[in-house]
Amino acid sequence: MRVLAPIDLGAALVARTSHVAIAGPYHRNARGNRASLAAFLGPADRAAGIAHAVATDALLWCPGALGDRPPPAGSIGAGALPPGLRGVPLPGGATLFAPDRRGLPLPDRAGRP
């Protein structure tokens, strides 16, 4: 699964899981890092579009990912729910946001409904 998470979580995500991290603390990963900042610190209503633009399967938010800095109001980091994405609570307070496909036909392996 391709996961967009806060930049500082990218290396741990790759080291501890079988998932692909879209953002990470690597200087040559500007596109993924910009997507992470925009998805988690920008308006929550843009998160689904950002996830689609970088071909990610899910967004992973962990409380405290920004350290002591408060996230901007209206962002996922501040607790806003992104339209078009469904939040799945995980242990430790993390939330995995995935496209809300309830009621839609599941795509086949080629991506066709």
N, C-alpha and C positions, 0 to 999 in steps of 0.2 A: 504494500500500500504506500502511496506517495503522500507524505504528511507535511503540512505547513505548520510549523511551531515557532515560538520565539527563537531568535538567533542563537542564544546561549544554550538552548536545549538540543540543537541539531547534532552535535557530536555524540551526546549521550544516547540520543534516539538511534543513531546509526550503530553505535557500539553495543547497545543492549537489546536491540530488536532486529527483526528482519526487514524493517521498513526503510524507505528512502526518505531522507530529510531534504526538503526543498530549500531551507535556509540553514546556515551554519556560520560559525566564526572563521570564515575563510575569505581573504581579501579578493579573491577572484569570483566570488559568488554574488555579484552586485544585484542581479535580477531577483534571485531568491530572497536575498536580504531585504530589498526594497518591498517585495511582496509581503514579507512577514511584518514589517513595520506598518505598512498600509492596512493590512488585514486586522491587526490587533490594536493599533492605536488610532486608526482612522474611523470614520463613521461605520457602525456595524452594518448598515444597509448596503455597504459596498463589498462586504467580505465574500459573499458568494461569487460575485463577478471576478474578484481577485483570485479566488481559488480556481475558478474555471480558466482564467488567463494563464496560470502556471501549471495547469493540468494536474492539480492535486486531488486526492480522493477524500481528504479530511483535514480539518484544522484542529490542532491540539493546543488548548490554553491551560496553563498552570498558574494558580494564584502565586504571587510573589515573583513571577518571572521578570519583573522590571526592578526588582530590589525594593528600595525605599521610595522610588518615584511613583507618584499617583498617576494612573492612566487617565487620559482625557475623557471627559464626560461623553456618553454616547458611543463609546468604543466597546469592543468585546472585553478588553481588559478591565473596563469599569463595570462589567456585568450586563451590558446591553445584549439582547438576543438578536442575532443576525437573521433577517427574513430569508427563507429559502434553505436554511440549514437547520438541522435538528440537533440539539445538544444531548449528549449521552454522558451522564456523570461517571467518572472513574474514581478508583480509590485515591485517597490523598487530596481530594478536592479538585482534581483536574477535570476538564470537560473536553470531550471529543465532539467536534461539530462536523456532521456529514450532510450531504445533500438530502433534503427531505423528499423521499420518493414514495412515501406512503400513498397508496391508491394508484400509483403508476405502474405499468407493466415493467418487469425487470428486463434489462437489456441482455442480449446474448453476448457471447465472447467477442463478437465483432462490433459491439456497441449498438446493435439494432434492437428496438423495442419488440 
